[in-house]
Amino acid sequence: MKDYLTMDDVILDNKRVLVRVDFNSPMDPNGNILDDKRVKSHLDTLKALEGCRVVLMAHQSRAGKKDFTTMEAHARLATRLLRREVAYVDDIFGSRAREAIKALEPGEVLLLENTRFYSEENMNRPAADHAKSHMVRKLAPLFDLFINDAFAVSHRSHCSVVGFTEVLPSVAGILMDREITALDRGLKGHEHPTVFALGGTKADDSIKVTKNVLSRGGADEVLVSGVVATVFLMAAGADVGEVNAKFVEDQEYLDQIPVAAQLLKEYPGKIRLPVDLALNKEGERMEIAVDKMPVDLPISDIGLETIVQFSKELRDAKVTVLNGSAGIFEQEKFKLGTAEILKAATESGYSIAGGGHTVAAIEQLDLEPRFSHVSIGGGASITYLSGDPLPGIEALKKAAARTRKS
């Protein structure tokens, strides 16, 4: 039994339902949405609510950003994708919003204004405190059920994410449940071998994930590349060259070297480092074995021998989890490692990928249909894989415990 409730656990017909979705999308300067992926990801949940009065809460960007704007374009896009009208009101919990909610008929959908226009939305505070906010006190009496379908923002303890769980029966939406179930398949390590491939520039996040999955026995191997590998190589005593050591220092990752060294000591043979690297020599790819360093040029990808070794480990795995690129994927000469690792992962038994740059690479290579699950959670995915609790999910668990007890 799951420790949160899903839409299968409640009767939905004719209910008044408040749904937190994540419609936050890239937009051009004219206010046009450039990518419909976020809105599309919620369609299964919305289609399952066809017999309900449905109100959607969402945000777009944040204060100070150029794309911090209203949800009007999102309502138009949702209307087109859902193939039924998604009305929009430029109000969150004022009288116009409440009157529009009360007027809804079964089958109708209403999108409220950008939740981040309300200052209390953005305060990271406990669910019990958010439950006392004007937003929750004004809106909660109008609903029978709260659904959190916004995994991507559930690492934030914001009002629209956690506040309603204190006062309304609350369940996970289809997308939320799908994300948790997929990531758990990688984390829980019930299938062997389970292999993680971690790269990219956010070495601290990847090292935290490495520590979590190895300590709980959720991974048989962790393959490291990108800046993450540079930190681990330095921790292992390799001379990576002055330019790369300086980059690690500039990124403020020197404090991660002793952490990486401890992990290498605690889990011998579990963390696989590159055996060769591709350096950027005046824009050209120059491959060199790690033990032949230092050649004082920027590390821009893993080398061919490492690609072959890592690819085999991924193909042979029952479950693979990927986050972060192996090199500078945006540059043609240094995209090979990322491309080959992604392709190899799709040949494993069950493949999971997440992270903004990883998803972008998957889309560019047209590999998304070949992955078992591509998370659009971004920061939430990394937080979940790191073992840190996500406030949005913890709030759903608490609501489920309360419901089951009653």
N, C-alpha and C positions, 0 to 999 in steps of 0.2 A: 504493500500500500504506500502511495506517495504521501509525503508529509505536507502537501498542500492539496487543495481541491482544484479540479478542472471543470470545464463546462459540462463534462459528462456526469458530474456529480450533482447537478442541479436541474430543476425544471425551468426551461427558458420561455416557453410559450406565453406571449402577452405580458412579459415582465418589462418593467421600466429599468433599463440597464445603462449604467455609466461605464464607458470603456476608455482606459488610458491607452492610447496608441502612440507610436513613434513615427510621425510624418516628417521629421526633420530632414530636409533634402537640400542638395546643392541648387542654388538659384542664380540666374544671370542678373545683371544690373537692372533689367526691365521687369524683374519679378516673375520670370518664367522658371518653372521647375525643370531642371536639366536631367534628372534621373528619377524614374518612378519606382525604383526598387523598394524603398521604404514603405510607400503607400501600398504597393502590390503585396508586400509580405503579410499584410493584415487581412487580405481578402477572404481567406478561409474562415477566419473568426467572424467577420462581418456577415458572410453568407449564412453562417450557422445561426445568426440572430435575426433572420428574416421575419419571424413572427413577433418580434419585440419592438418596443419603442426604444430607439438607440440614440444615445448622446455620446459623442466622442470628445475627448480632451487630448490636446497635443501641443507641442511647442515647435517653434522654428528659430534656430540659432540662439543667440543670447545678446543681452544689452551691449552696445558698443560695436557690434559687428554690422557690416553693410547689409547682410541678408536677414537681419532681425526685423521681421515684418509680420503682417497679418496672415491668417490661415485661409484667406479667400481663394487663392490659387490652388491650395491643397483640396478644398471642397470641390472645385471644378474637376481636378484630376481624379479624385475619388469617385465622383459621379460617373466619369467616363469609364473607369476601370471596373466599378461595381455594377454598372449598367442599371442603376437606379439613382434617383436624386439624393445627393448628400447636401442638405441645406446648410447655410452658414449664417451665424449671427456674430456681429463684432462686439461681443460682450462675453464675460466669463461667468459671473454669478449675480450680476445686477438684475433689475426688474425685467429688462428686455430678454435676457437669457432665460430667466425663470418662466416668463410667460410663453416663450417659444417652446420650452421643454414641456410645459403643461398642455400645450396644444397638439403635441405629437399624437399621431394615430399609430396603431400597430403596423410595422413594416417601414415606418419612416425613420430617417437618420438625420441627425443634426450635429454639425461640427461647431464647437465653441471657439472663441478667440484664443490666440496664443497664450498659453498658461503663464509664460514668463513675463507677460505684461503686468502681472500681479507680483508685487515685490516679495510677499511672503512665500510664494511658490519656491523661490530659489534658496531659501534658508535650509541648511542641512541641520535638521533637528529631529528628535524622536517622533515617531508616529503619533504618540499620545498628545504631543504639543501641537502638531499639525492638525489633529482632529478638532482642536479648539479654534482654528482659524475661521475667518469670515467665509472663505471659499467652501469649506466643508460644512459649516453650520447652515449656510444658505442652500447648498445643493443637495446634501445627503437626504433630507426628508422627501425629495422628489423621486427617489429611486428605490428599487427592490434589491438591486444587486450591483456590485462593483467588479469589473473584470480588468485585471492588469495584463495587457498583451504587449507591453513595451519593455521587453528584456533589455534593450539597448540603453535605457535610462534607469534601470533598476539598481544600478550601483550608486545612485544618488538618493539621499533621503529627502526628496522634495515633496511638497504638499500633495500634488496630484498623483504621486506614485504611492505614498504610504498613508496619507491622512484618512482616506475613506475606508481603509481596511479596519480601522478601529470602531467604526459605527455602522458598517453595512456588511452583510454576507459577501465574502470576497473570494474569487477564484482566479486561476490562471487562464489566460486565453490560449488558443490553439498554437499561436506562434511562440508564446512564452513557454508552454509545455514542451514544444518541439525543441527549442534551444536547450532547455535544461536536460532533457532526455538524451540528446545527442552529446553534449559536453560530458555528462555523467558517464556515458559509455567509454569515453577516453580516460576520465579521471579515476574510475573505480577499478580499472585494470582486471576485469573478470576474464578477459580474452587475451591469450598470449600467442605471439609477442605483441605488446602494445608499444608503439614507437612514436616519440615526440620529435618534431623537427622545429627548432626555434632559431630565428634569425632576426634581421632587422637592426634598427639603431637603438631601441629601448632595452639596453642590456639589463638594467635593474629589474624591469618587469619579467624578462625571460629567466633571469637567475632565480627570481622568486617562484616562478612556475616550476622551474627545475627542482628546486628544493621541495616544493609541495608534492609533486608527482612521484619523486623518488622516495620521500619519507613515508608516504602512504602506500607505497607499492603499486602505484597506478601506472608506472612506466617500466618497461624492461630496458629501454635505451632512450637516451636523449641525444639527438644529433644537433650540434650547434654550428651556426654559420653567422655571417654578418659581423656587426660590432660585438655581438654576444661572444662569438668565437675568439675575437681579438682579446677580449677580457680573459677568457678561459686560457688562451695560449700564454698570456702574460702570467697568469696564476700558475701555470705549469712550468714556468721558467724560460719560456721561449723568448728570443729577442725578435720582436716584430718590427723593429726599425723605429727611428726617432719620429717620423711623421705620423705613424699610427699610434705610437705611445702618446704623442702630443694630442691626437684627436680624442683618445680615451680620457685624457686629463681635461681637455676643453669641454667635453660632455659631462664632466663631473662624475666619472665612473671609477676613479682610482680607489674609492672606498669599497667597490664591488670585487676588487681583485682578491683580498683575503677571504671574502665570502665564497668566491669561486674556488679558491684553493682548498678551503675546508670541504666543499662538496666533492671535489676530486679525490680527496683523502677518504671521505666517508663512503663514497660509492665508486670504488675502483672498477673500471671497465664499463660502467654504466653511461658515462658521458663521453661521447665520441667527438673528438676534435678533428678539424681538417688536417690532412697530411700534406696537402699542397694548396697553394693560393694563386689567384690571378691578380697581378698588380697592374696599375695603370701607368704605362710608360709613354708619356706624351700622346695619350688617347688610344694607344694600342694595348692589346692584351698580352701580358708577359707572365707566363706560368713559372712557378718556382716551388720546390719542396720546402716545407716548413723548416727542416733542419739545414737548409742552405741560406736561410735568412741570416743577417739582415741585408736586404737590398732596400734602400731607403726610398721606397715608392708607396703610394697609397694602396692598401688592400681594397680591391673592388669586387671580388667574387671568390668563390672557392674554385680550386683547380680541378682538372679532368679526373684525376685518380680519386679525389674525394667525391666527385659527382658520381662516379661509378660505384664506389663503396656505399655511399648514402642511399643511392637509388635502389640498390639490391636490398638493403635493410628495410626500406619502405615497401617495396613490392612483396617481400616475404612476410610482412606483418599482417596480423588479423585486424588490428585497429591502428590508424595513424592520425596524429593530431599535428597540424601545421600552423605556425604563426610567425610572420616576419619573413622577409625576403633574404635569399642567400648572398645577394650582392646588390650592386646598383642597377636594379632591373630597368630603370628608365633609359640607360645607355646601352645601345645595341651590342657593343662588345662585351658587356658584363651582365647580360641577362641569362646566360646559359645555365648557370647553377640553379637559379630560381625556377626556370622553365622545366628543367629536367627533374628536379625534386618534386615539383607539383605534378608532373605527368606520372612519375613513379608512384606517388601517393594514391592516385586514382586507380591504380592496379592492385591496391591492398584490399583486404576484406571489407573494411568500412573506413571511409576517409572523412575527416573533419578538418575544416580550415576556418580561420578567422583573422581579424585584423584588417584595417583599412587598406594598407599597401598590398597585403596578400590577396584580398578580394579583388583589388584593381588588377593585379597580375593575372589572376584566374579569369577575369572577364576578358582581358586583352588576348589571352591565349584560347579563349572560348572553351574553357575546361569545366565551367560550372555544372553542366548536366552530368559530368562524369564523377563529380564528388557526391558522397552520400549526404553530407550536410555542410553548407557554407553559412557560417554565422555572420550576421550583420550587426552583432553586438558591440564590436569595437572594444572600447575600454571595459565594458561590462564583461565581455568574454575573458579578457586577461585577468580581471579581478576574480572571476569565478574559478578559472584554472589555477590561480594563485592560492586558492583556498580561503580567501577573505569572504566573509558573508556579504551578500548583496541586500541592502535594506529593503528593496521592493519584494524580494523573494522571502526574506525573513518575516516581513509583514503578512504575506500570504500564509506562511506556515502558522503564525500566531492566530490568524483568523480561522484557519482550518481546525486548529486545536480547540478553539472556543466553540466552533460549530459542532464538532464531534462530541464535546463534553456535554453540550446542551441536548 
